[in-house]
Amino acid sequence: QMSPDDMAKQLKDHGSFIPGLRPGPRTAEYLQTVLGRITYVGAGFLAIIAVIPTLVTQAMGIPFQVSQFLGGTGLLIVVSVGLDLIQRLEANLVMRNYEGFLGQGGDARGSRMRSARG
């Protein structure tokens, strides 16, 4: 759970700031406002995702059992697993690029460049 006061303190401790805001209580107030907006938008999005499949299946005359199988909850699970998979793949690719850059394995381009130099 994110606390705006803790986040503002961490920003201040690290010497960071949000442009146009002084570090401290004003930053915490701004972060509280932003987190509130994000929370309401996210809640609205989840409500829409949960309701739309039911409305669509009723409009199309699809049986209740099929609509429950293809409903909003299943869709949310599939999307979240897909996003997590994409993040893990991107992290793996970034690590592979760093290993090649540092000359510590795995990257064919790095080994060719080392053999051409030496």
C-alpha positions in Angstrom: 0.0 0.0 0.0 1.3 3.4 -1.0 1.3 6.2 1.6 1.6 9.7 0.1 3.4 10.9 3.2 6.0 8.1 2.9 6.4 8.7 -0.8 6.9 12.5 -0.2 9.5 11.8 2.5 11.4 9.4 0.2 11.5 11.9 -2.6 12.8 14.5 -0.1 15.4 12.2 1.3 16.7 11.3 -2.1 16.9 15.0 -3.2 14.1 14.5 -5.7 11.0 16.7 -6.2 8.0 17.1 -8.4 8.5 20.2 -10.6 6.4 23.1 -9.4 5.9 21.7 -5.9 8.0 22.2 -2.8 9.2 19.0 -1.1 7.2 18.1 2.0 3.5 18.5 2.8 2.5 20.0 -0.5 4.1 17.1 -2.3 2.2 14.7 -0.1 -1.1 16.5 -0.8 -0.4 16.4 -4.6 0.4 12.6 -4.4 -2.8 12.0 -2.4 -4.8 13.8 -5.1 -3.2 11.9 -7.9 -3.6 8.5 -6.1 -7.3 9.3 -5.5 -7.8 10.0 -9.2 -6.0 6.9 -10.3 -8.0 4.8 -7.8 -11.4 6.2 -9.1 -10.4 5.7 -12.7 -9.2 2.2 -12.0 -12.4 1.3 -10.1 -14.5 2.6 -12.9 -12.6 0.6 -15.5 -13.0 -2.6 -13.4 -16.7 -2.0 -13.1 -17.0 -1.5 -16.9 -15.0 -4.7 -17.5 -17.2 -6.6 -15.1 -20.5 -5.3 -16.5 -19.9 -5.2 -20.3 -19.7 -9.0 -20.8 -23.0 -9.5 -19.0 -24.7 -6.8 -21.1 -23.3 -8.2 -24.3 -24.3 -11.8 -23.6 -27.8 -10.7 -22.7 -28.1 -8.6 -25.8 -26.9 -11.5 -28.0 -29.0 -14.1 -26.2 -26.1 -16.2 -25.1 -26.9 -18.7 -22.3 -26.0 -17.8 -18.7 -23.4 -20.6 -18.3 -21.4 -19.4 -21.3 -21.5 -15.8 -20.2 -20.2 -16.8 -16.8 -17.3 -18.7 -18.4 -16.5 -15.8 -20.6 -17.3 -13.1 -18.0 -15.3 -10.2 -16.7 -13.5 -12.1 -13.9 -11.9 -14.5 -16.3 -11.0 -11.7 -18.7 -9.3 -9.8 -15.9 -7.3 -12.9 -14.9 -6.2 -13.5 -18.5 -5.2 -9.9 -19.0 -3.3 -9.7 -15.8 -1.4 -12.9 -16.5 -0.6 -11.7 -20.0 0.7 -8.3 -18.7 2.9 -10.1 -16.1 4.3 -12.3 -18.8 5.1 -9.4 -21.0 6.9 -7.6 -18.1 9.0 -10.7 -17.3 10.0 -11.1 -20.9 11.0 -7.4 -21.2 13.0 -7.7 -18.0 14.7 -10.8 -19.4 15.5 -9.1 -22.7 16.9 -6.0 -20.9 19.2 -8.3 -18.7 20.4 -10.1 -21.8 21.3 -6.7 -23.5 23.2 -5.6 -20.4 25.1 -8.9 -20.3 26.1 -8.5 -23.9 27.1 -4.9 -23.3 29.3 -5.9 -20.4 30.8 -8.8 -22.3 29.5 -11.4 -19.9 27.8 -13.9 -22.1 24.9 -14.9 -24.2 25.1 -12.3 -26.9 26.5 -13.3 -30.3 27.3 -9.8 -31.3 29.5 -9.3 -28.3 31.5 -12.4 -28.9 32.1 -11.5 -32.6 33.3 -8.1 -31.6 35.7 -9.6 -29.1 37.1 -12.0 -31.6 37.5 -9.3 -34.3 39.5 -7.1 -31.9 41.7 -9.7 -30.5 
